[in-house]
Amino acid sequence: MKNITLSMEEETLKAGREYAQRHSLSFNDLVRKLVEQTVLPAKNLWLEDTFALMDTLNVSSEGVSWTREELYRV
């Protein structure tokens, strides 16, 4: 893996670091994922990212189950 150097406004960098922290990512991981999603859209990283995000959440259904009708109720 190659190292690169980026330049950006301090405000953008701060906001990026805060966003990455809220999403349990390093800023480096955030930039890498954004570049991959931009230049390699065919990889469909969104599905992998969705499951990774679900894995980081500390929630549980606590044994509750739903019927199909309940799941589709608006």
N, CA, C and O atoms as a DFTB+ gen file, in Angstrom:
296 C
 N C O
     1  1       0.849      -1.166       0.000
     2  2       0.000       0.000       0.000
     3  2       0.897       1.232       0.000
     4  3       1.874       1.297       0.746
     5  1       0.567       2.193      -0.826
     6  2       1.351       3.420      -0.960
     7  2       0.852       4.486       0.011
     8  3      -0.340       4.553       0.307
     9  1       1.751       5.302       0.496
    10  2       1.406       6.471       1.298
    11  2       1.273       7.667       0.378
    12  3       2.008       7.788      -0.602
    13  1       0.326       8.561       0.692
    14  2       0.150       9.780      -0.081
    15  2       0.050      10.957       0.885
    16  3      -0.190      10.780       2.080
    17  1       0.237      12.146       0.353
    18  2       0.086      13.368       1.140
    19  2      -1.043      14.179       0.527
    20  3      -1.089      14.378      -0.687
    21  1      -1.956      14.647       1.375
    22  2      -3.085      15.460       0.921
    23  2      -3.020      16.825       1.586
    24  3      -2.493      16.964       2.689
    25  1      -3.553      17.815       0.917
    26  2      -3.716      19.143       1.500
    27  2      -5.195      19.475       1.489
    28  3      -5.887      19.248       0.497
    29  1      -5.678      20.022       2.617
    30  2      -7.070      20.459       2.677
    31  2      -7.209      21.526       3.746
    32  3      -6.357      21.679       4.620
    33  1      -8.293      22.247       3.651
    34  2      -8.557      23.294       4.629
    35  2      -8.695      22.679       6.023
    36  3      -9.198      21.566       6.174
    37  1      -8.245      23.414       7.034
    38  2      -8.287      22.938       8.421
    39  2      -9.716      22.588       8.846
    40  3      -9.935      21.583       9.522
    41  1     -10.676      23.408       8.455
    42  2     -12.080      23.175       8.812
    43  2     -12.588      21.865       8.216
    44  3     -13.304      21.114       8.878
    45  1     -12.220      21.592       6.968
    46  2     -12.619      20.345       6.309
    47  2     -11.983      19.152       6.990
    48  3     -12.641      18.133       7.202
    49  1     -10.715      19.266       7.335
    50  2     -10.016      18.189       8.021
    51  2     -10.662      17.893       9.366
    52  3     -10.874      16.731       9.712
    53  1     -10.975      18.933      10.121
    54  2     -11.608      18.753      11.430
    55  2     -12.960      18.057      11.282
    56  3     -13.267      17.118      12.015
    57  1     -13.760      18.524      10.334
    58  2     -15.080      17.919      10.109
    59  2     -14.940      16.462       9.674
    60  3     -15.721      15.610      10.097
    61  1     -13.950      16.176       8.832
    62  2     -13.719      14.803       8.386
    63  2     -13.321      13.893       9.530
    64  3     -13.801      12.764       9.629
    65  1     -12.450      14.378      10.390
    66  2     -12.043      13.577      11.555
    67  2     -13.209      13.313      12.488
    68  3     -13.347      12.208      13.012
    69  1     -14.057      14.322      12.702
    70  2     -15.236      14.148      13.562
    71  2     -16.206      13.137      12.946
    72  3     -16.746      12.278      13.643
    73  1     -16.419      13.249      11.645
    74  2     -17.305      12.301      10.955
    75  2     -16.766      10.883      11.085
    76  3     -17.516       9.959      11.400
    77  1     -15.482      10.710      10.847
    78  2     -14.862       9.388      10.937
    79  2     -15.010       8.826      12.347
    80  3     -15.333       7.650      12.513
    81  1     -14.779       9.644      13.353
    82  2     -14.889       9.189      14.734
    83  2     -16.318       8.755      15.050
    84  3     -16.520       7.728      15.698
    85  1     -17.311       9.524      14.601
    86  2     -18.718       9.161      14.844
    87  2     -19.076       7.835      14.183
    88  3     -20.000       7.151      14.625
    89  1     -18.354       7.468      13.130
    90  2     -18.633       6.242      12.401
    91  2     -17.608       5.151      12.682
    92  3     -17.482       4.194      11.918
    93  1     -16.874       5.302      13.789
    94  2     -15.896       4.298      14.236
    95  2     -14.856       3.976      13.165
    96  3     -14.502       2.817      12.953
    97  1     -14.377       5.022      12.497
    98  2     -13.351       4.873      11.469
    99  2     -12.184       5.785      11.789
   100  3     -12.341       6.796      12.474
   101  1     -11.026       5.426      11.295
   102  2      -9.928       6.385      11.308
   103  2     -10.152       7.317      10.118
   104  3     -10.867       6.971       9.178
   105  1      -9.544       8.486      10.163
   106  2      -9.669       9.403       9.033
   107  2      -9.077       8.778       7.776
   108  3      -9.595       8.971       6.676
   109  1      -8.007       8.039       7.940
   110  2      -7.374       7.343       6.820
   111  2      -8.349       6.347       6.179
   112  3      -8.462       6.286       4.955
   113  1      -9.056       5.563       7.020
   114  2     -10.041       4.611       6.497
   115  2     -11.164       5.330       5.764
   116  3     -11.625       4.870       4.719
   117  1     -11.603       6.459       6.314
   118  2     -12.669       7.230       5.679
   119  2     -12.245       7.691       4.286
   120  3     -12.989       7.519       3.321
   121  1     -11.051       8.275       4.180
   122  2     -10.569       8.755       2.883
   123  2     -10.420       7.591       1.912
   124  3     -10.813       7.692       0.750
   125  1      -9.851       6.483       2.390
   126  2      -9.660       5.318       1.528
   127  2     -11.009       4.821       0.999
   128  3     -11.144       4.544      -0.193
   129  1     -12.007       4.709       1.885
   130  2     -13.326       4.229       1.452
   131  2     -13.979       5.182       0.463
   132  3     -14.589       4.746      -0.513
   133  1     -13.854       6.485       0.714
   134  2     -14.451       7.457      -0.203
   135  2     -13.812       7.393      -1.579
   136  3     -14.511       7.468      -2.590
   137  1     -12.503       7.257      -1.633
   138  2     -11.823       7.147      -2.934
   139  2     -12.240       5.856      -3.632
   140  3     -12.534       5.865      -4.828
   141  1     -12.267       4.735      -2.887
   142  2     -12.684       3.461      -3.482
   143  2     -14.101       3.545      -4.034
   144  3     -14.368       3.083      -5.143
   145  1     -15.009       4.135      -3.260
   146  2     -16.398       4.236      -3.704
   147  2     -16.553       5.160      -4.902
   148  3     -17.469       4.993      -5.708
   149  1     -15.666       6.124      -5.017
   150  2     -15.735       7.070      -6.127
   151  2     -15.169       6.493      -7.411
   152  3     -15.761       6.654      -8.478
   153  1     -14.035       5.828      -7.321
   154  2     -13.372       5.364      -8.535
   155  2     -13.628       3.897      -8.857
   156  3     -13.352       3.452      -9.971
   157  1     -14.150       3.143      -7.895
   158  2     -14.456       1.724      -8.122
   159  2     -15.910       1.423      -7.768
   160  3     -16.162       0.544      -6.944
   161  1     -16.876       2.128      -8.366
   162  2     -18.274       1.944      -7.976
   163  2     -18.802       0.533      -8.233
   164  3     -19.769       0.121      -7.594
   165  1     -18.202      -0.203      -9.136
   166  2     -18.695      -1.545      -9.456
   167  2     -18.458      -2.534      -8.314
   168  3     -19.042      -3.617      -8.312
   169  1     -17.616      -2.183      -7.346
   170  2     -17.327      -3.094      -6.249
   171  2     -18.494      -3.216      -5.277
   172  3     -18.511      -4.126      -4.448
   173  1     -19.475      -2.310      -5.366
   174  2     -20.635      -2.329      -4.481
   175  2     -20.234      -2.405      -3.011
   176  3     -20.707      -3.264      -2.265
   177  1     -19.366      -1.504      -2.616
   178  2     -18.908      -1.468      -1.235
   179  2     -20.007      -1.094      -0.259
   180  3     -19.859      -1.313       0.944
   181  1     -21.095      -0.539      -0.742
   182  2     -22.154      -0.094       0.154
   183  2     -22.705      -1.247       0.978
   184  3     -23.034      -1.060       2.149
   185  1     -22.813      -2.429       0.397
   186  2     -23.361      -3.556       1.133
   187  2     -22.408      -3.987       2.243
   188  3     -22.836      -4.238       3.370
   189  1     -21.138      -4.072       1.932
   190  2     -20.130      -4.412       2.944
   191  2     -20.113      -3.362       4.050
   192  3     -20.043      -3.703       5.230
   193  1     -20.175      -2.095       3.674
   194  2     -20.181      -1.019       4.656
   195  2     -21.428      -1.064       5.536
   196  3     -21.356      -0.801       6.737
   197  1     -22.564      -1.394       4.940
   198  2     -23.805      -1.483       5.707
   199  2     -23.707      -2.566       6.771
   200  3     -24.068      -2.333       7.925
   201  1     -23.228      -3.735       6.402
   202  2     -23.083      -4.807       7.382
   203  2     -22.023      -4.474       8.427
   204  3     -22.186      -4.821       9.597
   205  1     -20.958      -3.818       8.033
   206  2     -19.931      -3.413       8.993
   207  2     -20.507      -2.422       9.992
   208  3     -20.214      -2.502      11.185
   209  1     -21.320      -1.490       9.518
   210  2     -21.953      -0.530      10.409
   211  2     -22.909      -1.233      11.361
   212  3     -22.923      -0.931      12.554
   213  1     -23.702      -2.160      10.854
   214  2     -24.628      -2.900      11.719
   215  2     -23.874      -3.660      12.804
   216  3     -24.350      -3.772      13.934
   217  1     -22.696      -4.185      12.460
   218  2     -21.897      -4.917      13.437
   219  2     -21.367      -4.018      14.545
   220  3     -21.105      -4.500      15.648
   221  1     -21.201      -2.721      14.281
   222  2     -20.672      -1.813      15.293
   223  2     -21.749      -1.311      16.246
   224  3     -21.433      -0.784      17.313
   225  1     -23.013      -1.468      15.875
   226  2     -24.097      -0.989      16.720
   227  2     -24.298      -1.927      17.900
   228  3     -24.232      -3.148      17.759
   229  1     -24.538      -1.348      19.043
   230  2     -24.736      -2.136      20.253
   231  2     -26.235      -2.189      20.563
   232  3     -26.698      -1.622      21.553
   233  1     -26.979      -2.878      19.703
   234  2     -28.428      -2.987      19.884
   235  2     -28.852      -4.450      19.791
   236  3     -28.133      -5.297      19.261
   237  1     -30.027      -4.713      20.316
   238  2     -30.551      -6.077      20.290
   239  2     -32.068      -6.023      20.216
   240  3     -32.690      -5.102      20.746
   241  1     -32.656      -7.001      19.566
   242  2     -34.114      -7.090      19.533
   243  2     -34.642      -7.731      20.812
   244  3     -35.853      -7.798      21.023
   245  1     -33.734      -8.202      21.665
   246  2     -34.063      -8.817      22.947
   247  2     -35.106      -9.917      22.782
   248  3     -36.017     -10.031      23.602
   249  1     -34.985     -10.713      21.750
   250  2     -35.875     -11.848      21.551
   251  2     -37.231     -11.504      20.972
   252  3     -38.059     -12.397      20.793
   253  1     -37.486     -10.241      20.672
   254  2     -38.766      -9.831      20.106
   255  2     -38.789     -10.237      18.640
   256  3     -37.806     -10.045      17.924
   257  1     -39.904     -10.794      18.195
   258  2     -40.039     -11.124      16.775
   259  2     -41.262     -10.398      16.215
   260  3     -42.179     -10.029      16.950
   261  1     -41.249     -10.204      14.898
   262  2     -42.315      -9.476      14.249
   263  2     -42.910     -10.330      13.130
   264  3     -42.240     -11.193      12.562
   265  1     -44.184     -10.070      12.829
   266  2     -44.817     -10.729      11.696
   267  2     -44.484      -9.932      10.437
   268  3     -44.037      -8.787      10.517
   269  1     -44.703     -10.541       9.285
   270  2     -44.452      -9.861       8.025
   271  2     -45.295      -8.584       7.932
   272  3     -44.810      -7.551       7.470
   273  1     -46.546      -8.657       8.368
   274  2     -47.431      -7.501       8.317
   275  2     -46.891      -6.353       9.181
   276  3     -46.964      -5.189       8.790
   277  1     -46.354      -6.688      10.347
   278  2     -45.804      -5.650      11.224
   279  2     -44.579      -5.000      10.597
   280  3     -44.385      -3.793      10.737
   281  1     -43.763      -5.766       9.919
   282  2     -42.569      -5.228       9.304
   283  2     -42.892      -4.283       8.157
   284  3     -42.145      -3.337       7.909
   285  1     -43.990      -4.525       7.456
   286  2     -44.329      -3.708       6.306
   287  2     -45.319      -2.604       6.649
   288  3     -45.701      -1.824       5.777
   289  1     -45.737      -2.528       7.902
   290  2     -46.679      -1.493       8.309
   291  2     -45.978      -0.136       8.259
   292  3     -44.850       0.011       8.728
   293  1     -46.654       0.834       7.692
   294  2     -46.075       2.184       7.576
   295  2     -46.672       3.089       8.597
   296  3     -46.317       4.266       8.663
